[in-house]
Amino acid sequence: MRVIIVTGLSGAGKTMAMDILEDMGYYCIDNMPPALMRSFIELAPKNKEIEAAAFGIDVRGGSLFDDLKDTLESLKKDGVDFKIMYLEATDKVLAQRYNETRREHPLAHGEAVSRGIRRERKRLEAIRSEADSIIDTSGLNKAQMAAEIRNIVSAGIDDRTFTVNIMSFGYKFGMPVSADMMFDARFIPNPFYVKSLKDLTGNNKKVRKYVMDHEVARQFMDSVTRMIMNLIPYYKNEDKYNLSVCFGCTGGHHRSVTLANELNERLTARGIRTTLEHRDL
């Protein structure tokens, strides 16, 4: 039986991940005391309908969560094949999610959400270091998160493949909060002022040709691609397996979309896993 343990920071999307895994055929149990996992795994083979199981485990379990380390070591000794999927997000994004839902962080104890987040990160350091897959959900919507989980599960969750999340946006609609790298494309000649291109987007071949026919755009993309490829090993060394790269132009329709598409193709051709979003189209 295939077993996935879904854990990570509160507010990072564990419930959504469990829903996605359930849609993929996993028998899902959320907030299960770690000590009870063994009992379920021993009983599950008697039910031929259960071929894969996912357990959602986090600090909501209180002191029961502390049993997780011993339980995992016990499962390893017994030869149980399980993988750990760890979800996280930036402090800013987590705080924003809690503010939107008006829920209290489980470790805040009546104090600021930021303090609860810091306590939880500290408490989860050990399990994060054991994770087979780390997903940063800061810039992911549900569709992108589902694609990421499907890729991990189908490719083998233990490969810890690096993912570059690429986004285009328009500065006049505000800057993304989750960007690790943000590039301003407004120095490139604007197709908006070409009558035949004004109402098209960077997804159109004519717009893309107009943008990429400029030497400055090609040199810029060569530099960005080279920099990202050179940095990926260093991010992995720091246990960071997601990088959010954003391209912005005035309206988020032409130049930024073109550059995001261009980077996506270049990285994919080099074997890098990517997600792609055009925020303001």
N, C-alpha and C positions, 0 to 999 in steps of 0.2 A: 504494500500500500504506500502511495506517495503521501508525504506529510510536509506541510508548510506551516511554519510558525510566523505569524504576522505580529510584529511589535514595533515600538518606536515612540516618538513624542506625541503627547496628547494634542489633538488638533491637526495632526499631519495627514490624516485621511485614512486611518486604519479601517474604519467602518466601510468606507467606500471600497477599499481594497478587498475586504471580505465579500462585499456584494459582487464585485467583479469575479473573484475566484469562484463564488457560488454559481455564477452564470457559466463558468467554464467547467462545471461539473464537480467541483469540490464540495464535500460535506463540511459545512462551516459552523464552528462553535465560537462565539465571541465571549471574551472576559472569563475564560475558563481557568480555574485554579491549576497551576502547573502540575501539582501532584496527582491530579485526576487524568492527565493526558495518558499516562501509562495504561490505566484501566481501560480507557476508550480504545487505545491502539491494540490492546490485547483482545478486546471483544469484537472490534470492527471486522476482522476476517470472517467471522461467522455470518455476517450480512454481506452477501455477494454483490449487493447494489452499491456498497461503499468501496470505491477503488482509490479514492484520494480524499484527504481531509486537510482542513486548514483551521488552525487555532489562533484566535485573537487574544493576545496576552499583553497587559500593560499595567501601569502603576495603580489603576483603579482597584486592583486586587488587594491593595494595602500590604500587610505583612505576608500574605500568601504569595505575592510576587517574588519575595525573597527566596522561595523554594525553586525558582526557575533554574538557577545554575546547577543545583544538585540533580534536578530532574533531567536536564539535558545531558549531564555526565552519565547518568544511569542509562539513558536511552542509547547513548553512544556505545557503552559497554555491551548492551544487548544487541547491537548491530542494527538498530532501527535507522532507516534511511530518512532523515529529515533535513530540511533546509530552513534557514532563518531569513525572512524578508523584513528589513528595517526601514521604516518610513520616518522622514524628518522634513523640516522646513526652516527657513530663517526665523530668527526671533521676531523680526518685524512682521512677517506674514502670520506667524502663530498668534501674536498679540492682536493683530487686526481681525483674525477669525474669531477669537474669543470676544472681542468688542462687538462684533456683528451679531453673535449669537447670545451675548449677555450672560454667558455661562462662566462659572468660576473654575479656574484651573485646579485640578485635584491636589496639587502640592502648593498652592498659593496660601492656603490657611488664612484667608481673609486679607492677605496682603496684595500687592500689585501682581498682575499676571506675569510680568517680567521675572519676578523672583521665583515664581513657581516653575517657569520654564528653565531657569538656571539650575534649580534643584533637580529637576527631572533629567536634564542633560547629564548632570554629574552622576545621578543614580543609574543611568542607562549606559554609561561608558563601557562597562564590561560586556554587556550583551551586544552593543554596537560593534565592538572589536571582533565578535564571533560571527557577525552576520555574513551570509553568503551573497546577499544583494542589498544595496543601499539605494533608496529612491528619494530624491529631493523633490517634494511636491510643490514647492513654492510657486512655480510658474506653470503648473500643469492643470488643465481642466479635466473633466471626467473622461472624455474620449481619449485624450493623450495619456492619462494615467492607465486606462484600460489597455491601450496599445503597448505601453511600457511593460506592464505586468505580463501580457501575453507573450511579448518578446522574451522576457526573462524566463518564464516557465517553459516555453517551447524550445529555447536555445540551451536550457540547462541553467538553473538559477545560480549555480556555484561559479559561473565564469566571471561574475562581477564586472560586466562589460560597461565601459564608460559611455555615457550618453550626453550629447550636446543638445540642449533645448534652444531652438532658434526662433526668434520672434521679430516681426516688423511692427512698427508703430508710428503714429504721427505725433509730433511734439505739441501740436495745438490741442491734443486730447489728453495730454499729461504723460509723464514718463512712467515706465513700468517700475514697480517697487521691488521686483525680485531679480533684477539683472545683475549678473556677475561682471559682465563686460557690456558696455554700451557704446555704439559707434554712431556718430553723426554723419549722415549721408548728404547733408544739405550743401556741401561744397561741389557736388556733381551737378552738371547742367540738368535743369528740370524739364521732363517731358510734358508737364502740365501746360507749359507755354507753347507747345506745338499743337496746333489746332486739331490735327488728325489723331493725336495721342491723348488729348486732354481727358476724354471720357473713358479711357481704357485704364488698365491697371498693370502692375508689374508682372502679373500672370500671363499677360499677352506677349507673344513673340516679338511684335513690333516695338513695344515699350522696352522689352529686355534688350533687344538689339540696339536701340537708341542709347540706352544707358551704358551697356558694356562696350559699345564702339568707341567710347571715350577712353583714351589711354590712362587717364587718372583713375578711372573706375577699375580697370584691369589691374593696375599696379597696387591699388588699395586692397583689392580682394586677394591678390597674391600674398601681400603682407599679412593680412588677417588670417588667411588659411595657414600660412607657415607658422605664425605665432601660436595659434591654437594647437596645431599638431605638435609643436615643440613643448608646449606647456602641459599637455595631457598626462605624460608620465609623472610630472611633479604633483599634479592634483591627485593622482592615484596614490602616490607615496604619502599624502596627507589624509588618506581615507576619504577623499571626496570623489564621488563617481558620477556627479552631474555638474554640468556647466551651462549656465544660461547666458546666451549671447543675443543682444538686441540691436537692431538697426533702426534708426529713426530718420524720418524726413519730415517735411512740413505737415502733410496731410496723411501720411502713412498709406498712400495708394500706389506710388510709382517707384521711386528710387529705393526706398527701404524694402519694398516687396521684392524687387529685382535682386537686391543684394542678399536678402534672406534666402531666396530660391537658389541663388548661385552658390552660397556657402553650403546649403543643404546638399546640393548635387556633388560638390567637391569632396565633402567629408564622407558622404555615402560611398563614393567611388574609392575612397581610401579605407573602407571597412569600418567606419565609425558609425555607431548607432545614433540616430537623431530623432528629434520631434520638431515639427514646423507649425507655427501659428502666425497668421496675419491678423493682428488684433483689431485693426481699424478698417478692415475692408467690409 
